[in-house]
Amino acid sequence: QVQLVESGGGLVQAGGSLRLSCAASGRRFSSDVMGWFRQAPGKEREFVSGISWNGDTTQYADAVKGRFAVSIDNAKNSVYLQMNSLKPENTAVYYCAVDTTGWPVLPTPRSYEYWGQGTQVTVSS
């Protein structure tokens, strides 16, 4: 049974930083793609970033390029999202997810089979 557990969310002032973590278990993730998504109140879930399990390839939504960085630690079965220069519009619940079909990174939520419970990120102005 695949489990994804996010952590690291919280309240931060605009311009600040947070590092989200996603601990994955229950499967051999060797060829999977890990994605980060977010969902703000009243809005659809949207793609933030993705990374191949070997860490060779990453992808970002235009809105976060240059501010967010995704990384992976295979030994810990964990994926991270470093978020810098946060803005109030980045306030959302952030989710990690697994696409077991592998590369390429797909920005559509329906491409991902497993999801974590989410972690709240709130950026105050």
Backbone hydrogen bonds in HBPLUS format (Angstrom, degrees):
<---DONOR---> <-ACCEPTOR-->    atom                        ^
c    i                          cat <-CA-CA->   ^        H-A-AA   ^      H-
h    n   atom  resd res      DA  || num        DHA   H-A  angle D-A-AA Bond
n    s   type  num  typ     dist DA aas  dist angle  dist       angle   num
A0003-GLN N   A0025-SER O   2.88 MM  22  5.24 159.5  1.92 138.9 142.4     1
A0025-SER N   A0003-GLN O   2.95 MM  22  5.24 143.0  2.09 150.2 156.8     2
A0005-VAL N   A0023-ALA O   2.97 MM  18  5.16 154.5  2.03 138.4 146.8     3
A0023-ALA N   A0005-VAL O   2.93 MM  18  5.16 163.4  1.96 140.4 139.8     4
A0007-SER N   A0021-SER O   2.89 MM  14  5.22 140.2  2.05 144.5 148.1     5
A0021-SER N   A0007-SER O   2.85 MM  14  5.22 163.4  1.88 146.2 149.4     6
A0010-GLY N   A0120-GLN O   2.91 MM 110  6.14 114.2  2.36 139.1 157.3     7
A0122-THR N   A0010-GLY O   2.91 MM 112  6.10 169.9  1.92 158.0 156.9     8
A0012-VAL N   A0122-THR O   2.91 MM 110  6.34 157.5  1.96 164.3 171.6     9
A0124-SER N   A0012-VAL O   2.87 MM 112  6.26 154.8  1.93 149.7 157.4    10
A0016-GLY N   A0013-GLN O   2.93 MM   3  5.56 152.8  2.00 143.8 146.3    11
A0014-ALA N   A0124-SER O   2.73 MM 110  5.68 134.4  1.94 169.3 167.8    12
A0015-GLY N   A0086-LEU O   2.72 MM  71  4.90 164.3  1.74 142.9 148.6    13
A0086-LEU N   A0016-GLY O   3.07 MM  70  5.53 175.4  2.07 153.6 154.2    14
A0018-LEU N   A0083-MET O   2.94 MM  65  5.24 150.1  2.03 143.6 153.3    15
A0083-MET N   A0018-LEU O   2.74 MM  65  5.24 169.1  1.76 176.3 177.9    16
A0020-LEU N   A0081-LEU O   2.89 MM  61  4.98 164.3  1.91 142.9 140.7    17
A0081-LEU N   A0020-LEU O   2.90 MM  61  4.98 153.3  1.97 136.3 140.4    18
A0022-CYS N   A0079-VAL O   2.76 MM  57  5.09 133.1  1.98 156.0 163.4    19
A0079-VAL N   A0022-CYS O   2.92 MM  57  5.09 154.7  1.99 140.5 148.1    20
A0024-ALA N   A0077-ASN O   2.85 MM  53  5.47 172.8  1.85 175.3 177.5    21
A0032-ASP N   A0029-PHE O   3.20 MM   3  5.32 167.4  2.21 113.9 117.8    22
A0053-TRP N   A0032-ASP O   2.96 MM  21  5.54 139.7  2.13 178.0 165.4    23
A0033-VAL N   A0099-ASP O   3.05 MM  66  5.11 162.1  2.08 142.7 148.5    24
A0099-ASP N   A0033-VAL O   2.87 MM  66  5.11 166.9  1.88 157.7 160.7    25
A0034-MET N   A0051-ILE O   2.90 MM  17  5.41 168.3  1.91 166.6 163.8    26
A0051-ILE N   A0034-MET O   2.88 MM  17  5.41 149.5  1.97 152.1 161.9    27
A0035-GLY N   A0097-ALA O   2.87 MM  62  5.09 167.6  1.89 142.9 147.0    28
A0097-ALA N   A0035-GLY O   2.87 MM  62  5.09 143.0  2.00 145.5 149.8    29
A0036-TRP N   A0049-SER O   2.70 MM  13  5.14 160.8  1.74 159.2 157.2    30
A0048-VAL N   A0036-TRP O   2.80 MM  12  5.37 152.1  1.88 158.6 150.6    31
A0049-SER N   A0036-TRP O   3.21 MM  13  5.14 158.3  2.26 131.8 135.7    32
A0037-PHE N   A0095-TYR O   2.81 MM  58  5.14 162.5  1.84 151.7 157.4    33
A0095-TYR N   A0037-PHE O   2.79 MM  58  5.14 162.0  1.82 139.1 145.3    34
A0038-ARG N   A0046-GLU O   2.90 MM   8  5.47 150.3  1.98 148.5 158.3    35
A0046-GLU N   A0038-ARG O   2.79 MM   8  5.47 166.9  1.81 160.2 162.7    36
A0039-GLN N   A0093-VAL O   2.88 MM  54  5.31 146.0  2.00 142.1 153.2    37
A0093-VAL N   A0039-GLN O   3.03 MM  54  5.31 170.9  2.04 134.7 134.2    38
A0043-LYS N   A0040-ALA O   3.00 MM   3  5.39 157.2  2.06 139.9 137.8    39
A0061-ALA N   A0048-VAL O   2.91 MM  13  5.17 154.6  1.97 145.5 140.3    40
A0050-GLY N   A0059-GLN O   2.90 MM   9  5.18 147.4  2.01 142.2 145.2    41
A0059-GLN N   A0050-GLY O   2.93 MM   9  5.18 142.1  2.08 148.7 147.5    42
A0052-SER N   A0057-THR O   3.03 MM   5  5.60 155.6  2.09 156.4 162.4    43
A0055-GLY N   A0052-SER O   2.79 MM   3  5.11 154.0  1.86 111.6 120.4    44
A0064-VAL N   A0061-ALA O   3.05 MM   3  5.71 159.5  2.09 119.8 125.5    45
A0067-ARG N   A0064-VAL O   2.99 MM   3  5.47 161.4  2.03 135.2 139.2    46
A0068-PHE N   A0064-VAL O   3.04 MM   4  5.60 156.8  2.10 165.6 163.0    47
A0084-ASN N   A0067-ARG O   3.02 MM  17  5.12 152.9  2.09 132.7 140.6    48
A0069-ALA N   A0082-GLN O   2.83 MM  13  5.04 147.6  1.93 142.0 151.2    49
A0082-GLN N   A0069-ALA O   2.78 MM  13  5.04 163.7  1.80 160.6 156.2    50
A0071-SER N   A0080-TYR O   3.09 MM   9  5.22 154.1  2.16 136.5 139.8    51
A0080-TYR N   A0071-SER O   2.89 MM   9  5.22 166.8  1.90 144.6 146.0    52
A0073-ASP N   A0078-SER O   2.83 MM   5  5.31 166.2  1.85 163.2 164.8    53
A0076-LYS N   A0073-ASP O   3.10 MM   3  5.47 133.9  2.33 105.4 117.1    54
A0077-ASN N   A0073-ASP O   2.95 MM   4  5.97 107.4  2.49 139.1 157.9    55
A0078-SER N   A0073-ASP O   3.15 MM   5  5.31 168.1  2.17 141.7 143.9    56
A0077-ASN N   A0074-ASN O   3.09 MM   3  4.80 153.5  2.17  95.6 103.9    57
A0090-ASN N   A0087-LYS O   2.83 MM   3  5.37 162.4  1.86 119.7 125.5    58
A0091-THR N   A0088-PRO O   3.06 MM   3  5.67 164.1  2.09 119.5 122.3    59
A0092-ALA N   A0121-VAL O   2.98 MM  29  5.51 146.1  2.09 146.1 156.8    60
A0121-VAL N   A0092-ALA O   2.87 MM  29  5.51 164.0  1.89 160.3 165.7    61
A0094-TYR N   A0119-THR O   2.85 MM  25  5.28 173.3  1.86 147.4 145.6    62
A0119-THR N   A0094-TYR O   2.87 MM  25  5.28 144.7  2.00 138.2 149.4    63
A0116-GLY N   A0096-CYS O   3.02 MM  20  5.66 150.2  2.11 165.7 163.6    64
A0098-VAL N   A0114-TYR O   2.96 MM  16  5.20 149.5  2.05 138.2 145.0    65
A0113-GLU N   A0098-VAL O   2.84 MM  15  6.00 130.3  2.09 158.8 165.3    66
A0102-GLY N   A0099-ASP O   3.43 MM   3  6.09 169.1  2.44 114.3 117.5    67
A0111-SER N   A0108-THR O   3.01 MM   3  5.70 163.6  2.03 122.8 128.2    68
A0112-TYR N   A0109-PRO O   3.08 MM   3  5.70 170.2  2.09 122.8 125.8    69
